Amino acid sequence: MSVKKERKNKDESAKINYTVEGMTENVNENAEILGEIDTGTVTEEEADVTIEEEIANLKKDVEDLKDKLLRKTADFDNYRKRMQREKQEAYDYANTNLLTDLIPIMDDFDRALVAGEDKNDEEVGGLKPVVDGIKIINKQLKTTLSNKYCLEGYGEEGDEFDHDIHEAIGKCEGAVADPICSEVYLKGYKLKDRVIRPAKVMVTMPDGSIGD
């Protein structure tokens, strides 16, 4: 073998050895790095516990959402009912101001009828046609307001006194078991179930002469 050929073979062997040594070093470095990494291996038992905890958390979230949904539904239902009630009340009592303005006119009709009668509650002769006309108009007006607008008058002598619908402008004592309206100075009026003007009355209070 020639010297030139032998030298060439030596150079190639050296290159191969260098390459193999480099690869070996890389493998060793990678092995060291992998050895330092904690793969966090989870046992089967730990995995089951983790899944059960996750399911429990999900169930709790579902229950919380259901509770919130029920609360929101209830709140909305209450809001809807309140809106319907307020709308109905606005419709029912929309004419309150108008009817309140008409009440003094009906008071004047009542006063005119009283003025047309003498002390024996008999119509004064010369005023009979006028009184009869006022009676007809008064009756028609009250009937219309009652039937169409649900306006009702109340307050008669002898009625039991009720502070929710009566306004006492004076009182005296008498032989009664319970407070009563002994005199009615001004009739009261209700629109449906709401008092728009209380009756003004004199109240007779029990003097103790009548036992329970």
C-alpha contacts under 8 A as a table, 3 or more apart, distances in Angstrom:
res1	aa1	res2	aa2	distance
1	M	5	K	6.72
1	M	6	E	6.76
2	S	5	K	5.39
2	S	6	E	6.33
3	V	6	E	5.20
3	V	7	R	6.23
4	K	7	R	5.27
4	K	8	K	6.40
5	K	8	K	5.10
5	K	9	N	6.41
6	E	9	N	5.20
6	E	10	K	6.39
7	R	10	K	5.16
7	R	11	D	6.37
8	K	11	D	5.18
8	K	12	E	6.40
9	N	12	E	5.22
9	N	13	S	6.24
10	K	13	S	5.12
10	K	14	A	6.20
11	D	14	A	5.13
11	D	15	K	6.36
12	E	15	K	5.13
12	E	16	I	6.32
13	S	16	I	5.14
13	S	17	N	6.18
14	A	17	N	5.14
14	A	18	Y	6.17
15	K	18	Y	5.11
15	K	19	T	6.24
16	I	19	T	5.17
16	I	20	V	6.20
17	N	20	V	5.18
17	N	21	E	6.08
18	Y	21	E	5.18
18	Y	22	G	6.18
19	T	22	G	5.12
19	T	23	M	6.29
20	V	23	M	5.18
20	V	24	T	6.12
21	E	24	T	5.05
21	E	25	E	6.23
22	G	25	E	5.15
22	G	26	N	6.33
23	M	26	N	5.09
23	M	27	V	6.23
24	T	27	V	5.17
24	T	28	N	6.21
25	E	28	N	5.11
25	E	29	E	6.19
26	N	29	E	5.12
26	N	30	N	6.17
27	V	30	N	5.16
27	V	31	A	6.09
28	N	31	A	5.06
28	N	32	E	6.24
29	E	32	E	5.13
29	E	33	I	6.27
30	N	33	I	5.03
30	N	34	L	6.11
31	A	34	L	5.12
31	A	35	G	6.03
32	E	35	G	5.03
32	E	36	E	6.36
33	I	36	E	5.18
33	I	37	I	6.56
34	L	37	I	5.20
35	G	38	D	7.71
42	V	46	E	6.23
42	V	47	A	6.48
43	T	46	E	5.23
43	T	47	A	6.24
44	E	47	A	5.04
44	E	48	D	6.33
45	E	48	D	5.17
45	E	49	V	6.39
46	E	49	V	5.14
46	E	50	T	6.20
47	A	50	T	5.11
47	A	51	I	6.27
48	D	51	I	5.19
48	D	52	E	6.20
49	V	52	E	5.12
49	V	53	E	6.16
50	T	53	E	5.16
50	T	54	E	6.21
51	I	54	E	5.03
51	I	55	I	6.16
52	E	55	I	5.07
52	E	56	A	6.12
53	E	56	A	5.04
53	E	57	N	6.16
54	E	57	N	5.09
54	E	58	L	6.17
55	I	58	L	5.04
55	I	59	K	6.11
56	A	59	K	5.09
56	A	60	K	6.21
57	N	60	K	5.07
57	N	61	D	6.20
58	L	61	D	5.01
58	L	62	V	6.18
59	K	62	V	5.04
59	K	63	E	6.24
60	K	63	E	5.11
60	K	64	D	6.17
61	D	64	D	5.08
61	D	65	L	6.18
62	V	65	L	5.12
62	V	66	K	6.13
63	E	66	K	5.01
63	E	67	D	6.10
64	D	67	D	5.11
64	D	68	K	6.21
65	L	68	K	5.06
65	L	69	L	6.05
66	K	69	L	5.01
66	K	70	L	6.17
67	D	70	L	5.17
67	D	71	R	6.22
68	K	71	R	5.10
68	K	72	K	6.10
69	L	72	K	5.11
69	L	73	T	6.01
70	L	73	T	5.03
70	L	74	A	6.09
71	R	74	A	5.11
71	R	75	D	6.07
72	K	75	D	5.03
72	K	76	F	6.06
73	T	76	F	5.14
73	T	77	D	6.10
74	A	77	D	5.04
74	A	78	N	6.15
75	D	78	N	5.18
75	D	79	Y	6.11
76	F	79	Y	4.94
76	F	80	R	6.05
77	D	80	R	5.06
77	D	81	K	6.19
78	N	81	K	5.15
78	N	82	R	6.07
79	Y	82	R	5.08
79	Y	83	M	6.12
80	R	83	M	5.14
80	R	84	Q	6.20
81	K	84	Q	5.05
81	K	85	R	6.08
82	R	85	R	5.03
82	R	86	E	6.06
83	M	86	E	5.13
83	M	87	K	5.98
84	Q	87	K	5.04
84	Q	88	Q	6.09
85	R	88	Q	5.10
85	R	89	E	6.09
86	E	89	E	5.03
86	E	90	A	6.03
87	K	90	A	5.10
87	K	91	Y	6.27
88	Q	91	Y	5.03
88	Q	92	D	6.02
89	E	92	D	4.94
89	E	93	Y	5.92
89	E	94	A	7.94
90	A	93	Y	5.49
90	A	94	A	5.50
91	Y	94	A	5.29
92	D	95	N	7.74
93	Y	96	T	5.33
93	Y	191	L	7.40
94	A	97	N	7.76
95	N	98	L	5.31
95	N	99	L	6.13
95	N	149	Y	7.94
96	T	99	L	5.26
96	T	100	T	5.99
96	T	191	L	7.46
96	T	196	I	7.54
97	N	100	T	5.06
97	N	101	D	6.30
98	L	101	D	5.20
98	L	102	L	6.47
99	L	102	L	4.94
99	L	103	I	6.31
99	L	151	L	7.88
100	T	103	I	5.36
100	T	104	P	7.77
100	T	196	I	7.05
100	T	197	R	7.85
101	D	104	P	6.55
101	D	105	I	7.77
102	L	105	I	5.32
102	L	106	M	6.64
103	I	106	M	5.14
103	I	107	D	6.30
104	P	107	D	4.82
104	P	108	D	6.30
105	I	108	D	5.06
105	I	109	F	6.45
106	M	109	F	4.97
106	M	110	D	6.31
106	M	138	N	7.10
107	D	110	D	5.11
107	D	111	R	6.23
107	D	186	L	7.80
107	D	187	K	7.99
108	D	111	R	4.99
108	D	112	A	6.05
109	F	112	A	5.04
109	F	113	L	6.30
109	F	134	I	6.84
109	F	138	N	6.32
110	D	113	L	5.19
110	D	114	V	6.31
110	D	138	N	7.93
111	R	114	V	5.04
111	R	115	A	6.09
112	A	115	A	5.02
112	A	116	G	6.22
112	A	131	V	7.75
112	A	134	I	7.71
113	L	116	G	5.10
113	L	117	E	6.80
113	L	131	V	6.18
113	L	134	I	7.10
113	L	135	K	7.20
114	V	117	E	5.51
115	A	118	D	7.52
116	G	123	E	5.85
116	G	124	V	5.89
116	G	127	L	6.43
116	G	128	K	7.65
116	G	131	V	6.09
117	E	120	N	7.50
117	E	121	D	5.15
117	E	122	E	5.11
117	E	123	E	4.40
117	E	124	V	5.55
118	D	121	D	5.30
118	D	122	E	5.54
118	D	123	E	6.38
118	D	124	V	6.22
119	K	122	E	7.35
123	E	127	L	7.14
123	E	128	K	5.93
123	E	131	V	7.53
124	V	127	L	5.44
124	V	128	K	6.12
125	G	128	K	5.50
126	G	129	P	7.61
127	L	130	V	5.24
127	L	131	V	5.97
128	K	131	V	5.06
128	K	132	D	5.98
129	P	132	D	5.12
129	P	133	G	6.19
130	V	133	G	5.13
130	V	134	I	6.22
131	V	134	I	5.08
131	V	135	K	6.12
132	D	135	K	5.08
132	D	136	I	6.35
133	G	136	I	5.21
133	G	137	I	6.31
134	I	137	I	5.15
134	I	138	N	5.87
135	K	138	N	5.08
135	K	139	K	5.98
136	I	139	K	5.19
136	I	140	Q	6.16
137	I	140	Q	5.16
137	I	141	L	6.06
138	N	141	L	5.20
138	N	142	K	6.16
139	K	142	K	5.29
139	K	143	T	5.99
140	Q	143	T	5.12
140	Q	144	T	6.07
141	L	144	T	5.26
141	L	145	L	6.20
142	K	145	L	5.17
142	K	146	S	5.94
143	T	146	S	5.08
143	T	147	N	5.98
144	T	147	N	5.31
144	T	148	K	5.70
144	T	149	Y	7.51
145	L	148	K	5.48
145	L	149	Y	5.07
145	L	150	C	6.33
145	L	151	L	5.52
145	L	152	E	7.88
146	S	149	Y	5.63
146	S	150	C	4.47
146	S	151	L	4.62
146	S	152	E	5.79
147	N	150	C	5.71
147	N	151	L	7.79
149	Y	191	L	7.57
150	C	191	L	5.76
150	C	192	K	5.45
151	L	189	Y	6.79
151	L	190	K	5.72
151	L	191	L	4.66
151	L	192	K	6.49
152	E	189	Y	5.54
152	E	190	K	5.28
152	E	191	L	6.55
152	E	192	K	7.63
153	G	187	K	6.55
153	G	188	G	5.61
153	G	189	Y	4.33
153	G	190	K	6.39
154	Y	187	K	5.94
154	Y	188	G	5.22
154	Y	189	Y	6.01
154	Y	190	K	7.78
154	Y	199	A	7.29
155	G	159	D	6.96
155	G	184	V	6.57
155	G	186	L	7.98
155	G	187	K	5.30
155	G	188	G	6.00
155	G	199	A	6.01
156	E	159	D	5.76
156	E	181	C	7.35
156	E	183	E	7.70
156	E	184	V	6.31
156	E	187	K	7.87
157	E	180	I	7.96
157	E	181	C	5.45
157	E	182	S	5.22
157	E	183	E	5.37
157	E	184	V	6.09
158	G	180	I	5.77
158	G	181	C	5.30
158	G	182	S	5.74
158	G	183	E	7.92
159	D	180	I	5.66
159	D	181	C	5.35
159	D	182	S	7.87
160	E	178	D	7.28
160	E	179	P	6.21
160	E	180	I	4.37
160	E	181	C	6.13
161	F	166	H	6.63
161	F	179	P	5.55
161	F	180	I	4.73
161	F	181	C	5.56
161	F	203	V	7.04
162	D	165	I	5.73
162	D	166	H	5.61
163	H	166	H	5.09
163	H	167	E	6.47
163	H	168	A	7.84
165	I	188	G	7.63
165	I	195	V	6.67
165	I	198	P	5.13
165	I	199	A	6.61
166	H	188	G	7.56
166	H	198	P	5.12
166	H	199	A	4.80
166	H	200	K	6.06
166	H	201	V	6.79
167	E	198	P	5.92
167	E	199	A	5.80
167	E	200	K	4.77
167	E	201	V	6.16
168	A	171	K	7.15
168	A	200	K	5.92
168	A	201	V	5.15
168	A	202	M	5.76
168	A	203	V	6.24
169	I	200	K	6.34
169	I	201	V	5.96
169	I	202	M	5.89
169	I	203	V	7.93
170	G	201	V	7.31
170	G	202	M	4.99
170	G	203	V	6.28
171	K	202	M	5.49
171	K	203	V	4.54
171	K	204	T	5.60
171	K	205	M	6.89
172	C	202	M	7.82
172	C	203	V	6.39
172	C	204	T	4.90
172	C	205	M	5.95
173	E	204	T	5.20
173	E	205	M	4.59
173	E	206	P	5.70
173	E	207	D	5.20
174	G	204	T	5.91
174	G	205	M	6.05
174	G	206	P	5.55
174	G	207	D	5.24
175	A	206	P	5.90
175	A	207	D	5.88
175	A	208	G	7.25
175	A	209	S	5.81
175	A	210	I	6.21
176	V	179	P	6.92
176	V	180	I	7.68
176	V	204	T	7.50
176	V	205	M	6.86
176	V	206	P	4.88
176	V	207	D	7.13
176	V	209	S	7.72
176	V	210	I	6.32
177	A	206	P	5.60
177	A	208	G	7.83
177	A	210	I	5.66
177	A	211	G	6.92
177	A	212	D	6.87
178	D	205	M	6.70
178	D	206	P	5.91
179	P	203	V	6.44
179	P	204	T	5.56
179	P	205	M	4.64
179	P	206	P	6.25
180	I	203	V	5.63
180	I	204	T	5.45
180	I	205	M	6.94
181	C	184	V	6.84
181	C	201	V	5.96
181	C	202	M	5.75
181	C	203	V	4.76
181	C	204	T	6.37
182	S	201	V	7.31
182	S	202	M	5.64
182	S	203	V	5.62
182	S	204	T	5.83
183	E	201	V	5.58
183	E	202	M	5.02
183	E	203	V	7.25
184	V	187	K	6.64
184	V	199	A	7.26
184	V	200	K	6.20
184	V	201	V	4.49
184	V	202	M	6.49
185	Y	199	A	7.72
185	Y	200	K	5.57
185	Y	201	V	5.55
185	Y	202	M	7.59
186	L	199	A	5.60
186	L	200	K	5.05
186	L	201	V	7.03
187	K	198	P	7.46
187	K	199	A	4.71
187	K	200	K	6.65
188	G	195	V	7.75
188	G	196	I	7.90
188	G	197	R	5.29
188	G	198	P	4.58
188	G	199	A	3.71
188	G	200	K	7.17
189	Y	195	V	6.11
189	Y	196	I	5.96
189	Y	197	R	5.27
189	Y	198	P	6.54
189	Y	199	A	7.31
190	K	193	D	6.23
190	K	194	R	5.37
190	K	195	V	4.31
190	K	196	I	5.55
190	K	197	R	6.98
191	L	194	R	5.25
191	L	195	V	6.29
191	L	196	I	6.49
195	V	198	P	6.31
206	P	209	S	7.45
206	P	210	I	7.51
207	D	210	I	7.62
208	G	211	G	6.59
